[in-house]
Amino acid sequence: MTDVWTLAVIVGLALVTVLTRGFFLISSQPWSLPPWALRALQYAPIAALSAVVVPEVVMTQGELIDTWRDARLFAAVAGAAWYFWRGGVLGTILAGMAVYLPLRLGLGW
């Protein structure tokens, strides 16, 4: 049987969630962000992507890789080179995979 404190916490969290997510809908006046916040939001996608991709490339099981014989390093360099040379996400992925697969499957890196 659920006690009163558990129910109170669930109701309280639900209220906080509804209030914070609906905060911008409650006001009748339009909201505008200050220029510094708009500028910061331009960097948010690349920062989030870097936070996900970089650890995956340079770490194995929570530790930094200790050898240069890792296919992920060469694939990341090839993908970055393609992106700076030609641009485009699809070409970047294909270039990285074209380097990664032979090194991983062929050489066992």
C-alpha positions in Angstrom: 0.0 0.0 0.0 1.3 3.4 -1.0 1.9 5.8 1.9 0.9 9.5 2.0 4.4 10.8 1.5 4.9 8.9 -1.7 1.6 10.2 -3.1 2.5 13.7 -2.0 5.9 13.5 -3.7 4.3 12.2 -6.9 1.7 15.0 -6.9 4.3 17.6 -6.1 6.6 16.5 -8.9 3.7 16.4 -11.3 2.8 20.0 -10.4 6.4 21.2 -10.7 6.7 19.5 -14.1 3.5 21.0 -15.4 4.4 24.5 -14.1 7.9 24.5 -15.6 6.9 23.1 -18.9 3.8 25.3 -19.2 5.5 28.4 -17.9 5.8 30.0 -21.3 2.2 29.2 -22.2 0.7 30.8 -19.1 1.7 34.3 -19.9 -0.3 36.3 -22.4 2.7 38.4 -23.4 5.2 37.1 -25.9 8.6 36.0 -24.5 11.9 37.0 -26.1 15.3 35.8 -25.0 18.2 38.2 -24.5 20.8 38.4 -27.2 23.4 36.6 -25.1 21.0 33.6 -24.6 20.2 33.5 -28.3 24.0 33.5 -29.1 24.6 30.7 -26.6 21.8 28.6 -28.1 23.6 28.6 -31.4 26.4 26.6 -29.9 24.2 24.1 -28.0 23.8 21.5 -30.7 27.6 21.2 -31.5 28.3 21.1 -27.7 25.8 18.3 -27.2 27.1 16.4 -30.2 30.7 16.8 -29.0 29.8 15.6 -25.6 28.4 12.4 -27.1 30.9 11.7 -29.9 34.3 12.6 -28.4 34.1 10.1 -25.4 33.0 7.4 -27.8 36.0 8.0 -30.0 38.8 8.4 -27.4 37.6 6.0 -24.7 37.1 2.3 -24.3 35.2 1.0 -21.3 35.6 4.2 -19.3 39.4 4.6 -19.9 41.3 6.5 -22.5 42.7 4.4 -25.3 46.4 3.7 -25.0 47.3 2.8 -28.6 47.1 4.6 -31.9 45.9 1.3 -33.5 42.3 2.1 -33.0 40.0 2.3 -36.1 37.8 4.9 -34.5 40.7 7.5 -34.4 41.4 7.1 -38.1 37.7 7.1 -39.0 37.1 10.3 -37.0 40.1 12.0 -38.8 38.8 10.8 -42.2 35.3 12.0 -41.4 36.5 15.4 -40.2 38.7 15.8 -43.3 35.8 15.0 -45.6 33.6 17.5 -43.8 36.2 20.3 -44.0 37.0 19.5 -47.6 33.5 18.9 -49.0 31.0 19.4 -46.3 27.8 17.5 -45.8 26.7 15.0 -43.2 26.2 12.0 -45.5 29.7 12.3 -47.0 31.2 12.6 -43.6 29.5 9.4 -42.4 30.5 7.5 -45.5 34.1 8.7 -45.4 34.4 7.7 -41.7 32.8 4.3 -42.3 34.9 3.7 -45.4 38.0 4.0 -43.2 36.5 2.3 -40.1 35.2 -0.9 -41.6 38.4 -2.1 -43.4 40.5 -1.3 -40.3 38.0 -2.9 -37.9 37.0 -5.9 -39.9 40.1 -6.4 -42.0 42.9 -5.7 -39.5 40.9 -6.4 -36.3 41.7 -3.0 -34.8 
